[in-house]
Amino acid sequence: MFILFATTQSMHLIDFKKVFVSSPLIYSFLSLLSISALAIWIYSLATIRAKDIVPQTFCKDIKAILQAREFTTALNYCQKRPSLLASLIHVGIQTRNFGPQVMVDAIKAEGKRISTPLWQRLSLLNDIAVVAPMIGLLGTVIGMFYAFYDVNRSVESINTLFDGLGIAVGTTVFGLIVAILAMLFSTTLKYRLIKTMSHLENESLNLSTLILTE
């Protein structure tokens, strides 16, 4: 596979096959990181949705049940309609007899527990953004080492040296591209996650007041 670069003085062809063969392990690992970042991002966008985490039908039904003070029915309804909000309300009902402070602390602890896997996905994207440039730089340093190590004092070897250096830099470029993509994925996912978690917190607080109301 070739890509053509045109300049005012000359035209250059980049042989991607040759570049990949120069450091197959590094490029394979960076490709795996990029695929992993994309998979995490797509999966998270598909699963972190307000309509799934805070279902409107559930909010409406559980509100009516709590207003009627039918806590046993509310517990059963939370079990039948599982969601992150249902988990919080379930814990709140179970601990309501221990007082408001205990109930609020229990809801916060449950919220932290159920949201941890979501934040871990964001952390994985951040880790990829940090590791990818380092892996790319490692490939460049290794390539430069072999280029200088094998060089002989001749014109042909000097040309080979510069060709090798040009190919070696490719791993750093690829690593930076992977890191930038991972950072973009992380930013968009963080925005959605914070927005969804804020909505979940507001709904749980509103419903918790109904649990405490005598």
C-alpha positions in Angstrom: 0.0 0.0 0.0 1.4 3.4 -1.0 0.5 7.0 -0.2 1.7 9.8 -2.4 3.0 13.1 -0.9 3.6 16.0 -3.3 5.8 18.9 -2.5 7.1 21.9 -4.5 10.3 20.1 -5.2 9.5 16.3 -5.4 7.0 13.6 -4.9 7.4 10.9 -2.3 5.8 7.5 -2.0 5.3 5.9 1.5 5.2 2.1 1.4 3.0 1.2 4.4 3.9 -2.5 4.1 7.6 -1.7 4.4 6.9 0.6 7.4 4.8 -2.1 9.1 7.4 -4.8 8.5 10.1 -2.6 10.1 8.4 -3.0 13.5 5.5 -5.4 13.3 5.2 -6.0 17.1 4.9 -2.3 17.9 2.4 -1.6 15.1 0.3 -4.6 16.0 0.2 -3.6 19.7 -0.7 0.0 18.8 -3.4 -1.3 16.4 -4.8 -3.4 19.2 -4.9 -0.4 21.5 -6.7 1.7 18.9 -9.3 -1.1 18.3 -9.8 -1.5 22.1 -10.3 2.3 22.5 -12.9 2.3 19.7 -14.7 -0.7 21.1 -14.8 0.7 24.6 -16.1 4.0 23.2 -18.8 2.5 21.1 -19.9 0.1 23.8 -20.1 2.9 26.4 -22.1 5.1 24.1 -24.5 2.3 23.5 -25.0 1.4 27.2 -24.6 4.8 29.0 -28.0 6.2 28.0 -30.3 8.2 30.2 -33.4 6.3 29.0 -31.8 3.0 30.3 -30.2 4.3 33.5 -33.1 6.6 34.5 -36.2 5.1 32.7 -39.0 7.6 32.5 -41.7 4.9 32.9 -40.0 3.6 36.0 -39.8 7.1 37.5 -43.5 7.7 36.9 -44.6 4.3 38.3 -42.3 4.2 41.3 -43.3 7.8 42.3 -46.9 6.8 42.4 -46.1 3.7 44.4 -44.0 5.7 46.9 -46.7 8.4 47.3 -49.1 5.6 48.2 -46.6 4.4 50.9 -46.6 0.9 49.4 -43.0 0.1 50.1 -43.2 -3.7 49.7 -44.7 -3.1 46.2 -42.0 -0.6 45.5 -39.3 -3.2 46.4 -40.8 -5.8 44.2 -41.2 -3.3 41.3 -37.5 -2.3 41.6 -36.5 -6.0 41.3 -38.8 -6.5 38.3 -37.5 -3.4 36.5 -33.7 -3.4 37.1 -31.8 -0.3 36.4 -29.3 1.9 38.1 -32.0 4.1 39.5 -34.0 1.0 40.7 -30.9 -0.1 42.6 -30.7 3.2 44.4 -34.3 3.3 45.3 -34.2 -0.3 46.4 -31.4 0.4 48.9 -33.2 3.6 50.1 -36.3 1.7 50.9 -34.4 -1.1 52.7 -32.6 1.4 54.9 -35.3 4.0 55.5 -36.1 2.6 59.0 -32.6 3.4 60.2 -33.0 7.2 59.7 -32.5 9.8 57.0 -28.7 10.0 57.4 -28.2 6.2 57.2 -30.5 6.0 54.2 -28.7 8.8 52.3 -25.3 7.3 53.1 -26.5 3.9 51.8 -27.8 5.5 48.6 -24.5 7.3 48.0 -22.5 4.1 48.7 -24.7 2.1 46.3 -24.4 4.9 43.7 -20.6 4.8 43.9 -20.6 1.0 43.6 -22.8 0.8 40.5 -21.1 3.7 38.8 -17.5 2.4 39.3 -17.6 0.1 36.2 -18.7 3.1 34.1 -15.8 5.3 35.3 -13.4 2.4 34.8 -14.1 2.5 31.1 -13.2 6.1 31.1 -10.0 5.3 33.0 -9.1 2.7 30.4 -9.3 5.2 27.6 -7.1 7.6 29.6 -4.6 4.8 30.1 -4.5 4.1 26.4 -3.9 7.8 25.7 -0.9 7.7 28.0 0.6 4.3 27.0 0.2 4.7 23.2 2.8 7.5 22.7 5.2 5.7 25.0 4.9 2.5 23.0 5.4 4.5 19.8 8.4 6.2 21.1 9.9 2.9 22.2 9.5 1.6 18.6 11.3 4.7 17.3 14.2 4.4 19.8 14.6 0.7 19.0 14.6 1.5 15.2 17.1 4.3 15.7 19.3 2.0 17.7 19.5 -0.6 15.0 19.9 2.0 12.3 23.0 3.5 14.0 24.3 0.1 15.1 24.3 -1.4 11.6 25.7 1.7 9.9 29.1 1.5 8.1 31.2 4.4 6.9 30.0 4.6 3.3 27.6 6.7 1.2 25.2 3.8 0.7 25.1 3.1 4.5 24.3 6.8 5.1 21.4 6.7 2.8 20.2 3.5 4.4 20.6 5.1 7.8 18.3 8.0 6.9 15.7 5.7 5.4 15.8 3.6 8.6 15.3 6.7 10.7 12.4 7.8 8.6 10.7 4.5 9.0 11.5 4.3 12.7 9.7 7.6 13.4 6.5 6.1 12.1 5.8 4.2 15.3 5.8 7.5 17.3 3.5 9.1 14.7 1.1 6.1 15.0 1.3 6.2 18.8 0.4 9.9 18.9 -2.6 9.3 16.5 -3.9 6.5 18.8 -3.4 8.7 21.8 -5.3 11.6 20.3 -8.2 9.4 19.3 -8.3 7.9 22.8 -8.4 11.4 24.3 -11.2 12.4 22.0 -13.1 9.3 22.9 -12.5 9.9 26.6 -13.7 13.5 26.4 -17.0 12.7 24.7 -17.6 9.7 27.0 -16.8 11.8 30.1 -19.3 14.5 29.0 -22.1 11.9 28.6 -21.2 10.1 31.8 -21.2 13.2 33.9 -24.5 14.4 32.4 -26.2 11.0 32.9 -24.9 10.6 36.5 -26.1 14.1 37.4 -29.5 13.2 36.1 -29.5 9.9 38.0 -28.5 11.8 41.2 -31.3 14.3 40.8 -33.9 11.7 40.3 -32.8 9.6 43.2 -32.8 12.6 45.5 -36.3 13.5 44.4 -37.6 10.0 45.0 -35.7 9.6 48.3 -37.8 12.5 49.7 -40.9 10.5 49.0 -39.4 7.5 50.9 -38.8 9.7 54.0 -42.1 11.6 53.8 -44.4 10.4 56.6 
